[in-house]
Amino acid sequence: MSHEVTASTGATALPQGVVTFLFTDIEGSTRLLERHRSAMPGVLARHHELLAEAIERYDGVVFETVGDAVYGAFERPADALAAAVAIQQRMASEPWGLGEPVRVRIAVHSGPVEVRGRHYFGPALFECARIQALAHGSQTIASSTTAALAGRDLPDGVDLRDLGRQRLKDLEEPVGIVQVDADGLPSTFP
């Protein structure tokens, strides 16, 4: 599947309707910056490169980056889950040269959104950010909404483990959360 390229900007068109979002950030990025001030610009550049490659390889679009956070959008939930696993595998195997690991927290959530220009609007974005706040470094979690939409169309070697319904900041109703487990990645977190 290829995304349409808009003629006016040359940018890849954003998925529309019900979109699956993949939100990432580096766990403890401020601490890493304080400890490795001169190395972190290169680490962040490489981090962004690895994430963009994985998101694009699985037919996603990077629609925003802010500091150490990268935000991707996908038409298909299974593609977002495959990209998340690929990101975690690449992050774990990358020689960062810091003497300590660089770990990302990833959340995947699906929902209807509105697109205005190159920007998304809608509750799904806020929900994905709240889900991400639950994750630990090297952990990928997803909403039960995404799990249901992905159904049996999961990437090989990927399992979804039910973590139950979780209360998220500023949301009235608890949200069902699953952990994305994959071969070769950690599966136990605090």
Solvent accessible surface area in square Angstrom, and as a share of the most:
residue,aa,sasa,rsa
1,M,121,0.54
2,S,106,0.68
3,H,31,0.14
4,E,121,0.54
5,V,95,0.55
6,T,44,0.25
7,A,112,0.87
8,S,108,0.70
9,T,94,0.55
10,G,50,0.48
11,A,29,0.23
12,T,48,0.28
13,A,23,0.18
14,L,12,0.06
15,P,4,0.02
16,Q,128,0.57
17,G,41,0.39
18,V,82,0.47
19,V,0,0.00
20,T,1,0.01
21,F,0,0.00
22,L,0,0.00
23,F,12,0.05
24,T,0,0.00
25,D,27,0.14
26,I,5,0.02
27,E,63,0.28
28,G,31,0.30
29,S,27,0.18
30,T,99,0.57
31,R,102,0.37
32,L,1,0.01
33,L,69,0.34
34,E,107,0.48
35,R,145,0.53
36,H,40,0.18
37,R,142,0.52
38,S,111,0.72
39,A,43,0.33
40,M,3,0.01
41,P,87,0.55
42,G,49,0.47
43,V,9,0.05
44,L,47,0.23
45,A,64,0.50
46,R,73,0.27
47,H,0,0.00
48,H,46,0.20
49,E,86,0.39
50,L,3,0.02
51,L,0,0.00
52,A,29,0.23
53,E,76,0.34
54,A,2,0.01
55,I,0,0.00
56,E,104,0.47
57,R,132,0.48
58,Y,67,0.26
59,D,39,0.20
60,G,5,0.05
61,V,8,0.05
62,V,38,0.22
63,F,37,0.15
64,E,67,0.30
65,T,60,0.35
66,V,91,0.52
67,G,59,0.57
68,D,26,0.14
69,A,11,0.08
70,V,1,0.01
71,Y,46,0.17
72,G,0,0.00
73,A,0,0.00
74,F,1,0.00
75,E,82,0.37
76,R,94,0.34
77,P,20,0.13
78,A,7,0.05
79,D,17,0.09
80,A,0,0.00
81,L,0,0.00
82,A,13,0.10
83,A,0,0.00
84,A,0,0.00
85,V,15,0.09
86,A,10,0.08
87,I,2,0.01
88,Q,7,0.03
89,Q,80,0.36
90,R,76,0.28
91,M,7,0.03
92,A,80,0.62
93,S,84,0.54
94,E,30,0.13
95,P,117,0.73
96,W,30,0.11
97,G,77,0.74
98,L,17,0.08
99,G,89,0.86
100,E,41,0.19
101,P,68,0.43
102,V,3,0.02
103,R,109,0.40
104,V,0,0.00
105,R,50,0.18
106,I,0,0.00
107,A,0,0.00
108,V,0,0.00
109,H,10,0.04
110,S,2,0.01
111,G,7,0.06
112,P,97,0.61
113,V,20,0.12
114,E,91,0.41
115,V,38,0.22
116,R,128,0.47
117,G,69,0.67
118,R,87,0.32
119,H,105,0.47
120,Y,13,0.05
121,F,80,0.33
122,G,19,0.18
123,P,91,0.57
124,A,4,0.03
125,L,28,0.14
126,F,139,0.58
127,E,44,0.20
128,C,0,0.00
129,A,40,0.31
130,R,73,0.27
131,I,0,0.00
132,Q,14,0.06
133,A,68,0.53
134,L,66,0.33
135,A,6,0.04
136,H,58,0.26
137,G,6,0.05
138,S,23,0.15
139,Q,12,0.05
140,T,6,0.03
141,I,3,0.02
142,A,0,0.00
143,S,0,0.00
144,S,47,0.30
145,T,62,0.36
146,T,0,0.00
147,A,19,0.15
148,A,80,0.62
149,L,96,0.48
150,A,5,0.04
151,G,38,0.37
152,R,243,0.89
153,D,71,0.37
154,L,51,0.25
155,P,33,0.21
156,D,148,0.77
157,G,41,0.40
158,V,11,0.07
159,D,97,0.50
160,L,45,0.22
161,R,103,0.38
162,D,108,0.56
163,L,63,0.32
164,G,31,0.29
165,R,155,0.57
166,Q,61,0.27
167,R,160,0.59
168,L,9,0.04
169,K,141,0.60
170,D,113,0.59
171,L,50,0.25
172,E,152,0.68
173,E,121,0.54
174,P,37,0.23
175,V,29,0.17
176,G,7,0.07
177,I,2,0.01
178,V,14,0.08
179,Q,6,0.02
180,V,10,0.06
181,D,24,0.12
182,A,14,0.11
183,D,105,0.54
184,G,85,0.82
185,L,29,0.14
186,P,68,0.43
187,S,46,0.30
188,T,121,0.70
189,F,41,0.17
190,P,144,0.91
